[in-house]
């Protein structure tokens, strides 16, 4: 008989930021262990539930009893299990004893390589009741909980104190004890809105029972959808916007904090809008979990939405309480803003000398000096205003010492721009101070102009080269200095803004700002390799195929702005009928040259003996200057199309000419011709990577 299994742990309030992960992991763990125990009859249909005070999983198609099954144990090989006279060896006798039988009862089986002894027996199935307690215990133990708690006088440990355990198979309670609680069929609903203790009559009725009688939306996803719908409805009624796409993390956190969501509108004094809206937004979101509202121009309104865990006919007390709580928070933000503006950013720069960036790399003041020099050179290379870049780099870290950034580190750069404008700095300088942290995350906007891009590149390059240079490259999932994010940021700026800068030159420029003895000599090469790995992932996300990416990335490009035109040229080339043949020929050239060394310099006309090699030589002589001209003009598509015309002499050469002939001079000349051909074909990309 199969039926639905329900397991629920009723707890104190669980950590909201990890709630959804805990629930999905718990459900996965229980499901997998049921399969391992051959108690689950079918895949699919597993539902995880998560509320602030419970983790639960609903799994249909679970057997009450395991099917009878064959137990098979592999023993020693026949060759080692029997001696020359065919008598059992000690190895075979020991194996038979461990199986509770005699050697004569063992079967023989071949795996295609050798024949070995095998013991088979039939084992009666065990009941779900014999396994479910163990399965739940193991599933709980495997949860990703960084810190465990103990409560009362017991030695039981979990993320939060546990108050109840439900284990049902259909309508039957499966006996067991987990985390100090005996299983049953009773649970709790909403702390204040439930009818009281709830009895779950059948596992399949769990969700409906909680919602109908307990005022709990147990499904995390459904609860989140309800919150989104009610937020949108409330904002629409007010004629306001929510920008929910920017508040996914807040939505998840609020969903993990409520069981029966209700949305109410709160207000604050319009005078607070004199404070930069980023400060007010962070205050409301981080401290109070409110959703800010915006007008049609994206300006903050003096209203916000509250997601409450209580649905009441008259919410005035809830609204008044939240408005009273948020007011001093906003007043703190206004205080920081007013106090910070009493001291100019310029006056804060010397104080950066007291802030250590890294004990091997100096202070933030040292770092600012390096960034300033690097940004100035980059701006000059881009033809941007070097003076503005120098000034922005000089001031870019000064806001780290302000009260507002001390309270909200997420505002670094943003507050620097506000304070720079207040100090009378030029607008490009203020804009660059804000933008030099961009991109802060995946799909974030990029610096909008060359001055800002110069400072942003200088900042990221300094971190990459400095941290790599002292041997702290990322390893596994550990990346405490966010070097992967910095590397991707540099790549995105160079790639998407098509800046004509050489990445290796930039790395060497950043390296030159450090004392020679501080960094490893190979740091520029090491960081370049690290960034090429990031580049491959980035290009895959942009829709390029792996073979196309390999063809370009294997050339170890340093002009990242030219990577996209090279990729597009490769994509266009592979559509040509000649591409496959030339890719295979290029791969063949590579294989030949790996096994032997070609002489330096081009092939000699006087040593060409066969008509096919003469034809190839003539084709190369004609194509080389034309291809070089096209590549110099960055017309990679035309260059590859021109190379495609070499298919006939290339195919003929490989059909008619023996490269590794016995005559040393002819062999060396043919190897030189092949090397010349390979060098010509691979100037845009390594087209051998396109070969199937």
Secondary structure, 3 states (H helix, E strand, C coil): CEEEEEEEEEECCCCHHHHHHHHHHHHHHHHHHHHHCCCECCCCCCEEEEECCEEEEEEEEEECECCCEEEEEEEEEHHHHECCCCCECHHHHHHHHHCCCCHHHCEEEECCCCEEEEEEEEECCCEHHHCHHHHHHHHHHCCCCCCCEECCCCCCEECCCEEEEEEEECCEECCCEECCEEEECEEECCCCCCCCEEECCCHHHHHHHHHHHHCCCCCHHHHHHHHHHHHHHHHHHHCCECCHHHCHHHHHHHHCCCCCCEEEEEECCHHHHHCCHHHHHHHHHHHHCCEEEECCCCCEEEEEEEEECCCCCCCHHHHHHHHHHHHHHHHHHHHHHHHHCCCCHHHHHHHHHHCEEECCCEEHHHHHHHHHHHHHHHHHHHCCCHHHHHHHHHHCCHHHHCHHHHHCHHHCCHHHHHHHHHCCCCHHHHHHHHHCCCCCCCCCCCCCCHHHHHHHHHHHHHHHHHHHHCCCCCECCECCCCHHHHHHHHHHHHHHCCCCCCHHHHHHHHHCCCCCCCCCCCHHHHHHHHHHHHHHHHHHHCCCCHHHHHHHHCCCCCCHHHHHHHHHHHHHHCCCCCHHHHHHHHHHHHHHHHHCCCCCCCCCHHHCCCHHHHHHHHHHHHHHHHHHHHHHCCCHHHHHHHHHCCHHHHHHHHHHCCCCCCCHHHHHHHHHHHHHHHHHHCCCCCHHHHCC
